[in-house]
């Protein structure tokens, strides 16, 4: 029995997905996990996480905050990214959503103060070459924020550079070192919230109050090497459209796959390269015929999801539910 | 005066865009060019190409064919990619659109024959490890197609492996060699159409009747090294959201950029890496402040466009028109 889907199509394996959600909820119940929606951009998945007891969420874009709030998932939304256009959120705050922004500069403090949002975290750099203030500057920025009428809930720091450190002991040591700076900043800043972490460090980072993990729900091949207790749940279903004597081609190309972590994988085959609408692969221990379905494993889930309008929850080839990827765009 | 756009935003430079369209039309007027819409996925751009005299178009997906036909651009649409679900096009053929499919196997011939589409090209492999039959097999497949009631218009062969060969003489020699196989196949197949080529070989490939170029309209940094007479016309506008002593961060991440050709570029800066919603860069000969706009040059236009809902035609910071990217998805 084959899939009755237009390909390429994002499919989510129901068993693996449930396993992932329940495994994480058991490890980090309730408020100990603030699921990051950027990994799936899908309010249907956020609602499953909510039902599992996680009422606070992490977002990366204004659009993600807007859609979550509009779908009734606005109990406690953290926009864990610097933004200047915070006034877009005013209508949501006025309608009762709780929204917290992060700030790392006088400009982002000013943008928050000019909006209806009243709560912020100080974003602290913990080794990643990206946003955030140095730990020693966090207290001063918190004072500035309070002087502008903002409530400072605490700090956040994302140790993104450690997510894919393969050795678990090394990952824990490096996380401890990164979190030392965050905790020092927290002492200066005040408030009661220390937020950080991700799927790669969810078990090692015992210093934060809440972990901002997102990838665990669907997983990808980049995380697969870490020995985490989560399973690959997201695939791109393709159709074999051409077969030669030594290779085959399916209709899953780089417009259907996040390519920043490299090539995707196909069971029983070696992927050679991707074009816009094709993946070329050489069969290893199975044969492929034109019309066959193949499951392509993306190397990076987050940007893969952003390329698709919808995803399908499946049990084998049976489609249980179809969910819009409703938090795409900006 | 700054841009009044939510960032990240796709922007198209009006001057460069007009230059590119007119330069290509002068080189390959009318039917000598069959513009490939996969590069922009935008019927507003296709309409400009149509107004420039190109009435036949190349598509890569069923969705692209559907949207082009529905927008009145269905004079002569070539779906230059193997598909099994050709019956989706029946309603468009019945409504008067002219649609040609490519075939490279008995299965794709059967799929075409089962649909309302009556015209096909034999897809011939000319060196790219992807779809197509070997030149020597083309005549036999044409016979099969005709026996199923299909009209065989001729052949197509895409020398994609040669698009980025930097030396022009070498590119021409290699194109001649690739096209020798295509012309041999054409002699066996019959019909009156030989289709192939792309932006990288549009000037060198003098053997085909029509060139399937798409990237020339917007260009990207991967093509910039070839010395083609086309200009970078597409950028992703971003906002600087964080500045440290040695680097800055803008809100253009790998969810806003096709990453398969590598990192994007920023004038006056060195790009270090991209995260989902960030590009981190070190300023070289200019200073960046929080709130500044930056123009990010994507390494590969086609998958970049596929990540955006719309693009804006701009003259400097002035938005002239806003176009939906209306051929996304499948």
HADDOCK unambig.tbl for C-alpha pairs under 7 A between the chains (distance, minus, plus):
assign (segid A and resid 82 and name CA) (segid B and resid 241 and name CA) 5.86 0.50 0.50
assign (segid A and resid 83 and name CA) (segid B and resid 241 and name CA) 6.38 0.50 0.50
assign (segid A and resid 107 and name CA) (segid B and resid 290 and name CA) 6.71 0.50 0.50
assign (segid A and resid 130 and name CA) (segid B and resid 249 and name CA) 6.33 0.50 0.50
assign (segid A and resid 130 and name CA) (segid B and resid 280 and name CA) 6.18 0.50 0.50
assign (segid A and resid 131 and name CA) (segid B and resid 242 and name CA) 5.66 0.50 0.50
assign (segid A and resid 131 and name CA) (segid B and resid 249 and name CA) 6.84 0.50 0.50
assign (segid A and resid 241 and name CA) (segid B and resid 82 and name CA) 5.85 0.50 0.50
assign (segid A and resid 241 and name CA) (segid B and resid 83 and name CA) 6.38 0.50 0.50
assign (segid A and resid 242 and name CA) (segid B and resid 131 and name CA) 5.67 0.50 0.50
assign (segid A and resid 249 and name CA) (segid B and resid 130 and name CA) 6.34 0.50 0.50
assign (segid A and resid 249 and name CA) (segid B and resid 131 and name CA) 6.85 0.50 0.50
assign (segid A and resid 254 and name CA) (segid B and resid 303 and name CA) 6.81 0.50 0.50
assign (segid A and resid 255 and name CA) (segid B and resid 303 and name CA) 5.22 0.50 0.50
assign (segid A and resid 255 and name CA) (segid B and resid 306 and name CA) 6.56 0.50 0.50
assign (segid A and resid 259 and name CA) (segid B and resid 259 and name CA) 5.90 0.50 0.50
assign (segid A and resid 259 and name CA) (segid B and resid 260 and name CA) 5.32 0.50 0.50
assign (segid A and resid 260 and name CA) (segid B and resid 259 and name CA) 5.33 0.50 0.50
assign (segid A and resid 260 and name CA) (segid B and resid 260 and name CA) 6.34 0.50 0.50
assign (segid A and resid 280 and name CA) (segid B and resid 130 and name CA) 6.19 0.50 0.50
assign (segid A and resid 290 and name CA) (segid B and resid 107 and name CA) 6.70 0.50 0.50
assign (segid A and resid 303 and name CA) (segid B and resid 254 and name CA) 6.83 0.50 0.50
assign (segid A and resid 303 and name CA) (segid B and resid 255 and name CA) 5.22 0.50 0.50
assign (segid A and resid 306 and name CA) (segid B and resid 255 and name CA) 6.58 0.50 0.50
assign (segid A and resid 306 and name CA) (segid B and resid 307 and name CA) 6.98 0.50 0.50
assign (segid A and resid 307 and name CA) (segid B and resid 306 and name CA) 6.98 0.50 0.50
assign (segid A and resid 307 and name CA) (segid B and resid 307 and name CA) 5.87 0.50 0.50
assign (segid A and resid 308 and name CA) (segid B and resid 329 and name CA) 6.63 0.50 0.50
assign (segid A and resid 309 and name CA) (segid B and resid 329 and name CA) 6.83 0.50 0.50
assign (segid A and resid 329 and name CA) (segid B and resid 308 and name CA) 6.63 0.50 0.50
assign (segid A and resid 329 and name CA) (segid B and resid 309 and name CA) 6.82 0.50 0.50
